[in-house]
Amino acid sequence: MLRLAMMLYGIVACSLAGAGVVAVLVSGVADVLPILAAASTGAILALPATYFVASRLVR
């Protein structure tokens, strides 16, 4: 399951980080710090999401 999770992490992290950055930009904030915070938050939140998806796929 670890190999599957490592492969899925790149996809899930890019999706969540991208969605966070888009949300920040749509809200009208154009500073660097909020964009980086949204991207890093998406990458961190991708860890439990990837584990959940990988465990569901293994079942």
Predicted model as a PDB file, atoms N, CA, C, CB and O in Angstrom, pLDDT in the B-factor column:
MODEL        1                                                                  
ATOM      1  N   MET A   1       0.821  -1.185   0.000  1.00 88.00           N  
ATOM      2  CA  MET A   1       0.000   0.000   0.000  1.00 88.00           C  
ATOM      3  C   MET A   1       0.871   1.257   0.000  1.00 88.00           C  
ATOM      4  CB  MET A   1      -0.938  -0.007   1.203  1.00 88.00           C  
ATOM      5  O   MET A   1       0.449   2.303  -0.493  1.00 88.00           O  
ATOM      6  N   LEU A   2       2.072   1.162   0.544  1.00 91.00           N  
ATOM      7  CA  LEU A   2       2.946   2.333   0.609  1.00 91.00           C  
ATOM      8  C   LEU A   2       3.355   2.803  -0.784  1.00 91.00           C  
ATOM      9  CB  LEU A   2       4.191   2.019   1.440  1.00 91.00           C  
ATOM     10  O   LEU A   2       3.418   4.005  -1.039  1.00 91.00           O  
ATOM     11  N   ARG A   3       3.630   1.870  -1.679  1.00 94.00           N  
ATOM     12  CA  ARG A   3       4.005   2.257  -3.044  1.00 94.00           C  
ATOM     13  C   ARG A   3       2.849   2.938  -3.754  1.00 94.00           C  
ATOM     14  CB  ARG A   3       4.461   1.033  -3.844  1.00 94.00           C  
ATOM     15  O   ARG A   3       3.044   3.917  -4.474  1.00 94.00           O  
ATOM     16  N   LEU A   4       1.661   2.428  -3.554  1.00 94.00           N  
ATOM     17  CA  LEU A   4       0.478   3.047  -4.147  1.00 94.00           C  
ATOM     18  C   LEU A   4       0.267   4.448  -3.589  1.00 94.00           C  
ATOM     19  CB  LEU A   4      -0.764   2.184  -3.895  1.00 94.00           C  
ATOM     20  O   LEU A   4      -0.051   5.376  -4.333  1.00 94.00           O  
ATOM     21  N   ALA A   5       0.441   4.598  -2.297  1.00 95.00           N  
ATOM     22  CA  ALA A   5       0.275   5.908  -1.667  1.00 95.00           C  
ATOM     23  C   ALA A   5       1.318   6.895  -2.167  1.00 95.00           C  
ATOM     24  CB  ALA A   5       0.359   5.785  -0.146  1.00 95.00           C  
ATOM     25  O   ALA A   5       1.012   8.072  -2.360  1.00 95.00           O  
ATOM     26  N   MET A   6       2.540   6.437  -2.379  1.00 95.00           N  
ATOM     27  CA  MET A   6       3.581   7.339  -2.876  1.00 95.00           C  
ATOM     28  C   MET A   6       3.270   7.792  -4.301  1.00 95.00           C  
ATOM     29  CB  MET A   6       4.959   6.652  -2.827  1.00 95.00           C  
ATOM     30  O   MET A   6       3.547   8.937  -4.660  1.00 95.00           O  
ATOM     31  N   MET A   7       2.704   6.915  -5.106  1.00 95.00           N  
ATOM     32  CA  MET A   7       2.340   7.308  -6.470  1.00 95.00           C  
ATOM     33  C   MET A   7       1.148   8.259  -6.476  1.00 95.00           C  
ATOM     34  CB  MET A   7       2.023   6.069  -7.312  1.00 95.00           C  
ATOM     35  O   MET A   7       1.093   9.186  -7.284  1.00 95.00           O  
ATOM     36  N   LEU A   8       0.214   8.035  -5.593  1.00 96.00           N  
ATOM     37  CA  LEU A   8      -0.977   8.881  -5.546  1.00 96.00           C  
ATOM     38  C   LEU A   8      -0.704  10.248  -4.925  1.00 96.00           C  
ATOM     39  CB  LEU A   8      -2.071   8.184  -4.771  1.00 96.00           C  
ATOM     40  O   LEU A   8      -1.410  11.212  -5.220  1.00 96.00           O  
ATOM     41  N   TYR A   9       0.307  10.340  -4.074  1.00 97.00           N  
ATOM     42  CA  TYR A   9       0.555  11.585  -3.357  1.00 97.00           C  
ATOM     43  C   TYR A   9       0.810  12.757  -4.306  1.00 97.00           C  
ATOM     44  CB  TYR A   9       1.735  11.416  -2.421  1.00 97.00           C  
ATOM     45  O   TYR A   9       0.315  13.860  -4.074  1.00 97.00           O  
ATOM     46  N   GLY A  10       1.562  12.529  -5.349  1.00 95.00           N  
ATOM     47  CA  GLY A  10       1.855  13.604  -6.295  1.00 95.00           C  
ATOM     48  C   GLY A  10       0.609  14.164  -6.940  1.00 95.00           C  
ATOM     49  O   GLY A  10       0.485  15.374  -7.123  1.00 95.00           O  
ATOM     50  N   ILE A  11      -0.310  13.291  -7.282  1.00 96.00           N  
ATOM     51  CA  ILE A  11      -1.555  13.723  -7.914  1.00 96.00           C  
ATOM     52  C   ILE A  11      -2.441  14.448  -6.913  1.00 96.00           C  
ATOM     53  CB  ILE A  11      -2.303  12.524  -8.512  1.00 96.00           C  
ATOM     54  O   ILE A  11      -2.976  15.516  -7.211  1.00 96.00           O  
ATOM     55  N   VAL A  12      -2.598  13.875  -5.735  1.00 97.00           N  
ATOM     56  CA  VAL A  12      -3.478  14.461  -4.728  1.00 97.00           C  
ATOM     57  C   VAL A  12      -2.906  15.778  -4.212  1.00 97.00           C  
ATOM     58  CB  VAL A  12      -3.691  13.483  -3.565  1.00 97.00           C  
ATOM     59  O   VAL A  12      -3.651  16.737  -4.013  1.00 97.00           O  
ATOM     60  N   ALA A  13      -1.608  15.834  -3.995  1.00 97.00           N  
ATOM     61  CA  ALA A  13      -0.990  17.067  -3.485  1.00 97.00           C  
ATOM     62  C   ALA A  13      -1.094  18.192  -4.504  1.00 97.00           C  
ATOM     63  CB  ALA A  13       0.483  16.822  -3.124  1.00 97.00           C  
ATOM     64  O   ALA A  13      -1.392  19.330  -4.140  1.00 97.00           O  
ATOM     65  N   CYS A  14      -0.854  17.893  -5.761  1.00 97.00           N  
ATOM     66  CA  CYS A  14      -0.988  18.936  -6.790  1.00 97.00           C  
ATOM     67  C   CYS A  14      -2.423  19.426  -6.891  1.00 97.00           C  
ATOM     68  CB  CYS A  14      -0.521  18.410  -8.155  1.00 97.00           C  
ATOM     69  O   CYS A  14      -2.662  20.621  -7.063  1.00 97.00           O  
ATOM     70  N   SER A  15      -3.367  18.524  -6.786  1.00 97.00           N  
ATOM     71  CA  SER A  15      -4.769  18.914  -6.879  1.00 97.00           C  
ATOM     72  C   SER A  15      -5.178  19.807  -5.713  1.00 97.00           C  
ATOM     73  CB  SER A  15      -5.659  17.678  -6.926  1.00 97.00           C  
ATOM     74  O   SER A  15      -5.794  20.853  -5.916  1.00 97.00           O  
ATOM     75  N   LEU A  16      -4.841  19.403  -4.503  1.00 97.00           N  
ATOM     76  CA  LEU A  16      -5.232  20.194  -3.328  1.00 97.00           C  
ATOM     77  C   LEU A  16      -4.478  21.516  -3.251  1.00 97.00           C  
ATOM     78  CB  LEU A  16      -4.990  19.395  -2.053  1.00 97.00           C  
ATOM     79  O   LEU A  16      -5.059  22.542  -2.898  1.00 97.00           O  
ATOM     80  N   ALA A  17      -3.192  21.498  -3.579  1.00 97.00           N  
ATOM     81  CA  ALA A  17      -2.423  22.742  -3.558  1.00 97.00           C  
ATOM     82  C   ALA A  17      -2.919  23.694  -4.638  1.00 97.00           C  
ATOM     83  CB  ALA A  17      -0.924  22.456  -3.747  1.00 97.00           C  
ATOM     84  O   ALA A  17      -3.025  24.898  -4.405  1.00 97.00           O  
ATOM     85  N   GLY A  18      -3.216  23.168  -5.798  1.00 97.00           N  
ATOM     86  CA  GLY A  18      -3.743  24.004  -6.876  1.00 97.00           C  
ATOM     87  C   GLY A  18      -5.089  24.593  -6.541  1.00 97.00           C  
ATOM     88  O   GLY A  18      -5.349  25.760  -6.832  1.00 97.00           O  
ATOM     89  N   ALA A  19      -5.951  23.800  -5.931  1.00 97.00           N  
ATOM     90  CA  ALA A  19      -7.257  24.314  -5.525  1.00 97.00           C  
ATOM     91  C   ALA A  19      -7.116  25.402  -4.468  1.00 97.00           C  
ATOM     92  CB  ALA A  19      -8.133  23.180  -4.996  1.00 97.00           C  
ATOM     93  O   ALA A  19      -7.861  26.382  -4.481  1.00 97.00           O  
ATOM     94  N   GLY A  20      -6.175  25.236  -3.565  1.00 96.00           N  
ATOM     95  CA  GLY A  20      -5.940  26.260  -2.554  1.00 96.00           C  
ATOM     96  C   GLY A  20      -5.420  27.552  -3.142  1.00 96.00           C  
ATOM     97  O   GLY A  20      -5.844  28.637  -2.744  1.00 96.00           O  
ATOM     98  N   VAL A  21      -4.500  27.442  -4.088  1.00 97.00           N  
ATOM     99  CA  VAL A  21      -3.956  28.635  -4.728  1.00 97.00           C  
ATOM    100  C   VAL A  21      -5.034  29.345  -5.538  1.00 97.00           C  
ATOM    101  CB  VAL A  21      -2.767  28.270  -5.628  1.00 97.00           C  
ATOM    102  O   VAL A  21      -5.118  30.573  -5.512  1.00 97.00           O  
ATOM    103  N   VAL A  22      -5.848  28.594  -6.248  1.00 97.00           N  
ATOM    104  CA  VAL A  22      -6.941  29.202  -7.008  1.00 97.00           C  
ATOM    105  C   VAL A  22      -7.916  29.903  -6.073  1.00 97.00           C  
ATOM    106  CB  VAL A  22      -7.676  28.141  -7.844  1.00 97.00           C  
ATOM    107  O   VAL A  22      -8.389  30.999  -6.375  1.00 97.00           O  
ATOM    108  N   ALA A  23      -8.217  29.281  -4.947  1.00 96.00           N  
ATOM    109  CA  ALA A  23      -9.130  29.912  -3.986  1.00 96.00           C  
ATOM    110  C   ALA A  23      -8.559  31.223  -3.452  1.00 96.00           C  
ATOM    111  CB  ALA A  23      -9.419  28.958  -2.822  1.00 96.00           C  
ATOM    112  O   ALA A  23      -9.290  32.199  -3.281  1.00 96.00           O  
ATOM    113  N   VAL A  24      -7.264  31.242  -3.192  1.00 97.00           N  
ATOM    114  CA  VAL A  24      -6.629  32.478  -2.704  1.00 97.00           C  
ATOM    115  C   VAL A  24      -6.657  33.554  -3.776  1.00 97.00           C  
ATOM    116  CB  VAL A  24      -5.175  32.209  -2.265  1.00 97.00           C  
ATOM    117  O   VAL A  24      -6.953  34.713  -3.487  1.00 97.00           O  
ATOM    118  N   LEU A  25      -6.352  33.180  -5.005  1.00 96.00           N  
ATOM    119  CA  LEU A  25      -6.330  34.165  -6.080  1.00 96.00           C  
ATOM    120  C   LEU A  25      -7.724  34.684  -6.414  1.00 96.00           C  
ATOM    121  CB  LEU A  25      -5.697  33.567  -7.315  1.00 96.00           C  
ATOM    122  O   LEU A  25      -7.878  35.864  -6.733  1.00 96.00           O  
ATOM    123  N   VAL A  26      -8.722  33.843  -6.350  1.00 97.00           N  
ATOM    124  CA  VAL A  26     -10.094  34.276  -6.620  1.00 97.00           C  
ATOM    125  C   VAL A  26     -10.581  35.230  -5.539  1.00 97.00           C  
ATOM    126  CB  VAL A  26     -11.032  33.064  -6.717  1.00 97.00           C  
ATOM    127  O   VAL A  26     -11.385  36.121  -5.811  1.00 97.00           O  
ATOM    128  N   SER A  27     -10.101  35.050  -4.326  1.00 96.00           N  
ATOM    129  CA  SER A  27     -10.524  35.937  -3.245  1.00 96.00           C  
ATOM    130  C   SER A  27      -9.900  37.326  -3.353  1.00 96.00           C  
ATOM    131  CB  SER A  27     -10.171  35.324  -1.907  1.00 96.00           C  
ATOM    132  O   SER A  27     -10.250  38.222  -2.585  1.00 96.00           O  
ATOM    133  N   GLY A  28      -8.989  37.511  -4.290  1.00 94.00           N  
ATOM    134  CA  GLY A  28      -8.428  38.824  -4.531  1.00 94.00           C  
ATOM    135  C   GLY A  28      -7.098  39.089  -3.871  1.00 94.00           C  
ATOM    136  O   GLY A  28      -6.578  40.201  -3.962  1.00 94.00           O  
ATOM    137  N   VAL A  29      -6.539  38.112  -3.217  1.00 92.00           N  
ATOM    138  CA  VAL A  29      -5.241  38.290  -2.554  1.00 92.00           C  
ATOM    139  C   VAL A  29      -4.152  37.933  -3.558  1.00 92.00           C  
ATOM    140  CB  VAL A  29      -5.126  37.405  -1.251  1.00 92.00           C  
ATOM    141  O   VAL A  29      -4.176  36.851  -4.145  1.00 92.00           O  
ATOM    142  N   ALA A  30      -3.195  38.841  -3.757  1.00 87.00           N  
ATOM    143  CA  ALA A  30      -2.137  38.597  -4.731  1.00 87.00           C  
ATOM    144  C   ALA A  30      -0.749  38.662  -4.098  1.00 87.00           C  
ATOM    145  CB  ALA A  30      -2.233  39.602  -5.863  1.00 87.00           C  
ATOM    146  O   ALA A  30       0.241  38.867  -4.800  1.00 87.00           O  
ATOM    147  N   ASP A  31      -0.670  38.490  -2.803  1.00 93.00           N  
ATOM    148  CA  ASP A  31       0.630  38.481  -2.132  1.00 93.00           C  
ATOM    149  C   ASP A  31       1.244  37.093  -2.184  1.00 93.00           C  
ATOM    150  CB  ASP A  31       0.492  38.946  -0.675  1.00 93.00           C  
ATOM    151  O   ASP A  31       0.546  36.102  -2.400  1.00 93.00           O  
ATOM    152  N   VAL A  32       2.541  37.028  -1.987  1.00 96.00           N  
ATOM    153  CA  VAL A  32       3.252  35.762  -2.079  1.00 96.00           C  
ATOM    154  C   VAL A  32       2.968  34.872  -0.876  1.00 96.00           C  
ATOM    155  CB  VAL A  32       4.743  36.008  -2.203  1.00 96.00           C  
ATOM    156  O   VAL A  32       2.790  33.664  -1.031  1.00 96.00           O  
ATOM    157  N   LEU A  33       2.924  35.448   0.308  1.00 97.00           N  
ATOM    158  CA  LEU A  33       2.779  34.648   1.527  1.00 97.00           C  
ATOM    159  C   LEU A  33       1.463  33.860   1.574  1.00 97.00           C  
ATOM    160  CB  LEU A  33       2.869  35.550   2.738  1.00 97.00           C  
ATOM    161  O   LEU A  33       1.507  32.674   1.900  1.00 97.00           O  
ATOM    162  N   PRO A  34       0.302  34.443   1.272  1.00 96.00           N  
ATOM    163  CA  PRO A  34      -0.920  33.640   1.282  1.00 96.00           C  
ATOM    164  C   PRO A  34      -0.936  32.545   0.211  1.00 96.00           C  
ATOM    165  CB  PRO A  34      -2.112  34.540   1.094  1.00 96.00           C  
ATOM    166  O   PRO A  34      -1.506  31.474   0.421  1.00 96.00           O  
ATOM    167  N   ILE A  35      -0.315  32.816  -0.927  1.00 96.00           N  
ATOM    168  CA  ILE A  35      -0.261  31.798  -1.981  1.00 96.00           C  
ATOM    169  C   ILE A  35       0.607  30.625  -1.535  1.00 96.00           C  
ATOM    170  CB  ILE A  35       0.287  32.402  -3.300  1.00 96.00           C  
ATOM    171  O   ILE A  35       0.238  29.468  -1.732  1.00 96.00           O  
ATOM    172  N   LEU A  36       1.755  30.920  -0.936  1.00 97.00           N  
ATOM    173  CA  LEU A  36       2.617  29.844  -0.432  1.00 97.00           C  
ATOM    174  C   LEU A  36       1.955  29.079   0.712  1.00 97.00           C  
ATOM    175  CB  LEU A  36       3.958  30.416   0.034  1.00 97.00           C  
ATOM    176  O   LEU A  36       2.101  27.861   0.818  1.00 97.00           O  
ATOM    177  N   ALA A  37       1.232  29.794   1.561  1.00 97.00           N  
ATOM    178  CA  ALA A  37       0.541  29.138   2.667  1.00 97.00           C  
ATOM    179  C   ALA A  37      -0.542  28.198   2.144  1.00 97.00           C  
ATOM    180  CB  ALA A  37      -0.073  30.182   3.613  1.00 97.00           C  
ATOM    181  O   ALA A  37      -0.714  27.094   2.662  1.00 97.00           O  
ATOM    182  N   ALA A  38      -1.266  28.631   1.125  1.00 96.00           N  
ATOM    183  CA  ALA A  38      -2.311  27.770   0.554  1.00 96.00           C  
ATOM    184  C   ALA A  38      -1.708  26.546  -0.118  1.00 96.00           C  
ATOM    185  CB  ALA A  38      -3.161  28.554  -0.455  1.00 96.00           C  
ATOM    186  O   ALA A  38      -2.243  25.444   0.004  1.00 96.00           O  
ATOM    187  N   ALA A  39      -0.607  26.728  -0.820  1.00 97.00           N  
ATOM    188  CA  ALA A  39       0.037  25.595  -1.487  1.00 97.00           C  
ATOM    189  C   ALA A  39       0.610  24.600  -0.479  1.00 97.00           C  
ATOM    190  CB  ALA A  39       1.145  26.090  -2.417  1.00 97.00           C  
ATOM    191  O   ALA A  39       0.472  23.390  -0.654  1.00 97.00           O  
ATOM    192  N   SER A  40       1.246  25.100   0.566  1.00 97.00           N  
ATOM    193  CA  SER A  40       1.811  24.183   1.563  1.00 97.00           C  
ATOM    194  C   SER A  40       0.721  23.504   2.385  1.00 97.00           C  
ATOM    195  CB  SER A  40       2.766  24.935   2.492  1.00 97.00           C  
ATOM    196  O   SER A  40       0.866  22.343   2.768  1.00 97.00           O  
ATOM    197  N   THR A  41      -0.364  24.215   2.654  1.00 97.00           N  
ATOM    198  CA  THR A  41      -1.489  23.593   3.364  1.00 97.00           C  
ATOM    199  C   THR A  41      -2.098  22.467   2.529  1.00 97.00           C  
ATOM    200  CB  THR A  41      -2.566  24.647   3.701  1.00 97.00           C  
ATOM    201  O   THR A  41      -2.450  21.414   3.060  1.00 97.00           O  
ATOM    202  N   GLY A  42      -2.219  22.695   1.227  1.00 96.00           N  
ATOM    203  CA  GLY A  42      -2.719  21.642   0.346  1.00 96.00           C  
ATOM    204  C   GLY A  42      -1.808  20.431   0.318  1.00 96.00           C  
ATOM    205  O   GLY A  42      -2.281  19.294   0.293  1.00 96.00           O  
ATOM    206  N   ALA A  43      -0.504  20.668   0.320  1.00 95.00           N  
ATOM    207  CA  ALA A  43       0.445  19.554   0.314  1.00 95.00           C  
ATOM    208  C   ALA A  43       0.409  18.775   1.624  1.00 95.00           C  
ATOM    209  CB  ALA A  43       1.857  20.068   0.057  1.00 95.00           C  
ATOM    210  O   ALA A  43       0.573  17.555   1.631  1.00 95.00           O  
ATOM    211  N   ILE A  44       0.197  19.475   2.723  1.00 97.00           N  
ATOM    212  CA  ILE A  44       0.117  18.801   4.024  1.00 97.00           C  
ATOM    213  C   ILE A  44      -1.193  18.036   4.158  1.00 97.00           C  
ATOM    214  CB  ILE A  44       0.252  19.819   5.170  1.00 97.00           C  
ATOM    215  O   ILE A  44      -1.207  16.912   4.661  1.00 97.00           O  
ATOM    216  N   LEU A  45      -2.290  18.636   3.712  1.00 97.00           N  
ATOM    217  CA  LEU A  45      -3.586  17.956   3.788  1.00 97.00           C  
ATOM    218  C   LEU A  45      -3.672  16.771   2.835  1.00 97.00           C  
ATOM    219  CB  LEU A  45      -4.706  18.935   3.486  1.00 97.00           C  
ATOM    220  O   LEU A  45      -4.552  15.922   2.975  1.00 97.00           O  
ATOM    221  N   ALA A  46      -2.769  16.712   1.875  1.00 97.00           N  
ATOM    222  CA  ALA A  46      -2.767  15.594   0.944  1.00 97.00           C  
ATOM    223  C   ALA A  46      -2.288  14.300   1.590  1.00 97.00           C  
ATOM    224  CB  ALA A  46      -1.902  15.920  -0.246  1.00 97.00           C  
ATOM    225  O   ALA A  46      -2.598  13.218   1.092  1.00 97.00           O  
ATOM    226  N   LEU A  47      -1.549  14.384   2.672  1.00 96.00           N  
ATOM    227  CA  LEU A  47      -1.053  13.164   3.330  1.00 96.00           C  
ATOM    228  C   LEU A  47      -2.189  12.283   3.853  1.00 96.00           C  
ATOM    229  CB  LEU A  47      -0.123  13.534   4.482  1.00 96.00           C  
ATOM    230  O   LEU A  47      -2.241  11.107   3.493  1.00 96.00           O  
ATOM    231  N   PRO A  48      -3.104  12.797   4.690  1.00 96.00           N  
ATOM    232  CA  PRO A  48      -4.193  11.922   5.129  1.00 96.00           C  
ATOM    233  C   PRO A  48      -5.156  11.565   4.007  1.00 96.00           C  
ATOM    234  CB  PRO A  48      -4.954  12.576   6.251  1.00 96.00           C  
ATOM    235  O   PRO A  48      -5.730  10.476   4.002  1.00 96.00           O  
ATOM    236  N   ALA A  49      -5.335  12.475   3.057  1.00 96.00           N  
ATOM    237  CA  ALA A  49      -6.221  12.174   1.932  1.00 96.00           C  
ATOM    238  C   ALA A  49      -5.661  11.034   1.087  1.00 96.00           C  
ATOM    239  CB  ALA A  49      -6.428  13.423   1.063  1.00 96.00           C  
ATOM    240  O   ALA A  49      -6.404  10.165   0.632  1.00 96.00           O  
ATOM    241  N   THR A  50      -4.354  11.047   0.882  1.00 97.00           N  
ATOM    242  CA  THR A  50      -3.714   9.980   0.115  1.00 97.00           C  
ATOM    243  C   THR A  50      -3.817   8.648   0.851  1.00 97.00           C  
ATOM    244  CB  THR A  50      -2.241  10.323  -0.158  1.00 97.00           C  
ATOM    245  O   THR A  50      -4.072   7.612   0.237  1.00 97.00           O  
ATOM    246  N   TYR A  51      -3.621   8.676   2.144  1.00 96.00           N  
ATOM    247  CA  TYR A  51      -3.750   7.440   2.922  1.00 96.00           C  
ATOM    248  C   TYR A  51      -5.167   6.879   2.813  1.00 96.00           C  
ATOM    249  CB  TYR A  51      -3.389   7.693   4.402  1.00 96.00           C  
ATOM    250  O   TYR A  51      -5.348   5.672   2.653  1.00 96.00           O  
ATOM    251  N   PHE A  52      -6.166   7.751   2.900  1.00 95.00           N  
ATOM    252  CA  PHE A  52      -7.561   7.311   2.798  1.00 95.00           C  
ATOM    253  C   PHE A  52      -7.846   6.702   1.433  1.00 95.00           C  
ATOM    254  CB  PHE A  52      -8.512   8.483   3.056  1.00 95.00           C  
ATOM    255  O   PHE A  52      -8.456   5.637   1.342  1.00 95.00           O  
ATOM    256  N   VAL A  53      -7.410   7.371   0.376  1.00 95.00           N  
ATOM    257  CA  VAL A  53      -7.669   6.871  -0.976  1.00 95.00           C  
ATOM    258  C   VAL A  53      -6.926   5.553  -1.215  1.00 95.00           C  
ATOM    259  CB  VAL A  53      -7.250   7.921  -2.030  1.00 95.00           C  
ATOM    260  O   VAL A  53      -7.487   4.621  -1.790  1.00 95.00           O  
ATOM    261  N   ALA A  54      -5.677   5.475  -0.778  1.00 96.00           N  
ATOM    262  CA  ALA A  54      -4.899   4.246  -0.995  1.00 96.00           C  
ATOM    263  C   ALA A  54      -5.484   3.075  -0.211  1.00 96.00           C  
ATOM    264  CB  ALA A  54      -3.430   4.463  -0.593  1.00 96.00           C  
ATOM    265  O   ALA A  54      -5.512   1.950  -0.708  1.00 96.00           O  
ATOM    266  N   SER A  55      -5.947   3.328   0.998  1.00 95.00           N  
ATOM    267  CA  SER A  55      -6.531   2.225   1.775  1.00 95.00           C  
ATOM    268  C   SER A  55      -7.841   1.752   1.162  1.00 95.00           C  
ATOM    269  CB  SER A  55      -6.762   2.656   3.229  1.00 95.00           C  
ATOM    270  O   SER A  55      -8.157   0.564   1.218  1.00 95.00           O  
ATOM    271  N   ARG A  56      -8.609   2.676   0.575  1.00 95.00           N  
ATOM    272  CA  ARG A  56      -9.843   2.276  -0.112  1.00 95.00           C  
ATOM    273  C   ARG A  56      -9.552   1.490  -1.386  1.00 95.00           C  
ATOM    274  CB  ARG A  56     -10.683   3.505  -0.447  1.00 95.00           C  
ATOM    275  O   ARG A  56     -10.290   0.563  -1.720  1.00 95.00           O  
ATOM    276  N   LEU A  57      -8.490   1.847  -2.097  1.00 94.00           N  
ATOM    277  CA  LEU A  57      -8.159   1.143  -3.324  1.00 94.00           C  
ATOM    278  C   LEU A  57      -7.613  -0.250  -3.053  1.00 94.00           C  
ATOM    279  CB  LEU A  57      -7.159   1.939  -4.124  1.00 94.00           C  
ATOM    280  O   LEU A  57      -7.817  -1.157  -3.860  1.00 94.00           O  
ATOM    281  N   VAL A  58      -6.921  -0.439  -1.932  1.00 93.00           N  
ATOM    282  CA  VAL A  58      -6.356  -1.745  -1.609  1.00 93.00           C  
ATOM    283  C   VAL A  58      -7.446  -2.724  -1.201  1.00 93.00           C  
ATOM    284  CB  VAL A  58      -5.319  -1.618  -0.494  1.00 93.00           C  
ATOM    285  O   VAL A  58      -7.327  -3.924  -1.445  1.00 93.00           O  
ATOM    286  N   ARG A  59      -8.491  -2.227  -0.590  1.00 87.00           N  
ATOM    287  CA  ARG A  59      -9.573  -3.113  -0.146  1.00 87.00           C  
ATOM    288  C   ARG A  59     -10.223  -3.811  -1.279  1.00 87.00           C  
ATOM    289  CB  ARG A  59     -10.601  -2.356   0.614  1.00 87.00           C  
ATOM    290  O   ARG A  59     -11.152  -4.592  -1.072  1.00 87.00           O  
TER     291      ARG A  59                                                      
ENDMDL                                                                          
END                                                                             
